[in-house]
Amino acid sequence: MVKRLVFSKEYREVLLKRGKVTTIRRRPLASPGEHVDVYAGGEMVGRAMIEKIIEKKVSELSNVDARRDGFKNIKELKRALRKHYKDLDESSVIYVHFLKWIEQ
């Protein structure tokens, strides 16, 4: 069974345009090589393969990470992360999942 990678509706457009090639989560959601069905606001927007997962602290995130995740800069990314994860701070460990889009 294919796992689901679920996003808020607000990310639908960037996902459809494939402007998001990573997702940052509090724990690993799948293993590298696994396929996931990608949903935004309850609607399937595609299928991707998890290429790799990198463990980092929030303080180690950069503008490059932000752009890969569909944001303009690190400030915007951190604001979004704190919206989804209220207890997140600079020392929190997060997992950057690299996505390879395989189906629309």
C-alpha positions as CSV (number, residue, x, y, z in Angstrom):
1,M,0.0,0.0,0.0
2,V,1.3,3.4,-1.0
3,K,1.7,5.9,1.9
4,R,0.1,9.3,1.8
5,L,2.1,12.5,2.1
6,V,-0.5,15.1,3.3
7,F,-0.2,18.9,3.0
8,S,-2.5,21.8,3.9
9,K,-4.6,23.2,1.1
10,E,-2.5,26.3,1.0
11,Y,0.4,24.3,-0.6
12,R,-1.8,23.0,-3.5
13,E,-0.6,25.4,-6.2
14,V,3.1,25.1,-5.4
15,L,2.7,21.3,-5.3
16,L,0.9,21.2,-8.7
17,K,3.6,23.4,-10.2
18,R,6.2,21.1,-8.7
19,G,7.8,24.1,-7.0
20,K,8.3,22.0,-3.9
21,V,10.9,19.3,-4.1
22,T,11.3,18.8,-0.3
23,T,9.1,18.7,2.7
24,I,10.3,19.2,6.3
25,R,8.7,17.1,9.0
26,R,9.2,16.3,12.7
27,R,9.8,12.6,11.9
28,P,10.7,10.4,8.8
29,L,7.4,9.7,7.0
30,A,8.7,7.0,4.6
31,S,12.0,5.4,3.6
32,P,14.2,6.4,0.7
33,G,13.0,4.7,-2.5
34,E,9.4,4.5,-1.3
35,H,6.6,6.0,-3.4
36,V,4.0,8.3,-1.7
37,D,0.7,9.7,-2.9
38,V,0.8,13.5,-2.4
39,Y,-2.4,15.2,-1.1
40,A,-3.2,18.9,-0.6
41,G,-6.5,19.9,1.1
42,G,-7.8,16.3,0.7
43,E,-7.1,16.2,-3.1
44,M,-4.4,14.0,-4.6
45,V,-2.0,16.2,-6.5
46,G,0.5,13.6,-7.6
47,R,2.9,10.8,-6.7
48,A,6.5,11.1,-5.7
49,M,9.4,9.0,-4.6
50,I,11.3,9.8,-1.5
51,E,14.9,10.2,-2.8
52,K,16.6,10.8,0.6
53,I,16.0,12.1,4.0
54,I,18.4,14.4,5.9
55,E,18.2,15.0,9.6
56,K,19.0,18.6,10.7
57,K,18.3,21.0,13.4
58,V,16.1,24.0,12.6
59,S,19.2,26.3,13.2
60,E,20.9,24.5,10.3
61,L,18.3,25.3,7.7
62,S,19.3,27.7,5.0
63,N,17.8,29.8,2.2
64,V,18.6,26.9,-0.2
65,D,16.4,24.6,2.0
66,A,13.7,27.3,1.9
67,R,13.6,27.5,-1.9
68,R,13.6,23.7,-2.3
69,D,10.6,23.7,0.0
70,G,8.7,26.3,-2.1
71,F,9.4,29.4,0.1
72,K,11.2,32.6,-0.8
73,N,13.6,32.6,2.1
74,I,14.5,31.0,5.5
75,K,12.4,33.5,7.4
76,E,9.2,32.5,5.5
77,L,10.1,28.8,5.9
78,K,10.6,29.0,9.6
79,R,7.4,31.0,10.0
80,A,5.5,28.2,8.2
81,L,7.2,25.5,10.2
82,R,6.2,27.2,13.5
83,K,2.7,27.5,12.3
84,H,2.5,23.7,11.8
85,Y,4.7,22.7,14.8
86,K,4.0,25.1,17.7
87,D,6.8,23.7,20.0
88,L,9.5,24.1,17.3
89,D,12.7,26.0,18.3
90,E,16.1,26.4,16.8
91,S,17.4,23.2,18.5
92,S,14.6,21.0,17.3
93,V,15.5,18.1,15.1
94,I,13.6,18.0,11.8
95,Y,13.8,15.7,8.7
96,V,14.1,17.1,5.2
97,H,12.5,14.6,2.7
98,F,13.7,15.1,-0.9
99,L,11.0,14.3,-3.4
100,K,11.2,13.1,-7.0
101,W,7.9,13.7,-8.7
102,I,6.9,10.7,-10.8
103,E,3.2,11.3,-11.7
104,Q,0.8,14.2,-12.0
